[in-house]
Amino acid sequence: MSQLFTPIKLGPVILPNRIIIAPMCQYSAVDGKATEWHTIHLGQLAFSGSGLLIVEATAVEPEGRISPGDLGLWNDETEQALATTVQAVKKYSAMPLGIQLAHAGRKASMPAPWQPGPAVTPENGGWQPVAPSAIPFDKQSAQPKALTQERIASIIASFAHSAKRADKLGFDVIEIHAAHGYLLHEFLSPISNHREDEYGGSLENRMRLTLEVFSAIRKVLPANKAVGVRISASDWVENGWDLQQSLTLCHQLKALGCDYIHVSSGGLSAQQHIPLSPNYQVPFARQIKAEVGMPTIAVGLITEPEQAEAIIATGEADMVALARGILYNPHWPWHAAAALGAQVSVPKQYWRSQPHRVKGLFTDD
């Protein structure tokens, strides 16, 4: 029996299998509002048979967007636009839905990746990025403004307000983005956080904002919603954020009631040296799972069904996430189920596509 296609419980939420669609920015929103693109994009992924679909990094305030085209959830207009998409997806798919709430910090106000160039200036629709310290990410980025404690408090409140809107929209899972060099990760890493107040210096201080954001979100959500955190387990830079600090953070998050950890890495420094290869981040997930005892999602160059199955079957992680791979092949779980002798939930309209050599592949459970 395939372990990849067995159910798993994330706190109060039961997923039908362990294939997760990772959040993937589309840079296709208008003033933070979801468009028809999001409905089509998420709709096709909702027919994939995955266990959970997590909507892309969604900014909790306008200044928290990576680019002017980023999705947002900070007011009634952005909420209503996203509601249109969510309602359409839920009408035809029972797949659990998650949303990743984020703030880009010093990596904000940049152009979309297919329009490379320097930071977008305020005159061209950009804005002033903020960060724990006034240290830019790289030469293309704008000089960020160091956050005051008053602004930190307002950002924590923005995360909580966006979580309440996500709950109202019907999302089952809320994921907090504390990875890839964005604001919460910037506070965690000593490379980007040079503060001298209670949000900088010691590990306890650098973890403070992430823990406060988690607590604020958990407080405003009902018990039937799961809350997890995506982290970069390592900056891949000497004297930066690393696995041992990640383990300490995960223990603290577990004590606060965190339901899972989504384990990625990198994104904080242009000086990073990442040893890219299949499963290159899986050891991080394995150690966090073993030492913290919290459900973990492994992600990063997981492309083959047998590879994903082995990660789950050997206990290296509890779930696997796909991003670029499922963009390239939105029916990846169908093919994985066929290869592993499992079943996958697919709309009846697609059942006739089952290959003759495969029996009992599709179900509508």
Beta strands, then each sheet from edge to edge (+ up, - down):
strand 1: 8-10
strand 2: 13-15
strand 3: 19-21
strand 4: 52-59
strand 5: 97-102
strand 6: 130-131
strand 7: 145-146
strand 8: 173-178
strand 9: 226-232
strand 10: 260-264
strand 11: 296-299
strand 12: 319-322
strand 13: 344-345
strand 14: 362-363
sheet 1: 1+ 2-
sheet 2: 3+ 4+ 5+ 8+ 9+ 10+ 11+ 12+ 3+
sheet 3: 6+ 7+
sheet 4: 13+ 14+
end
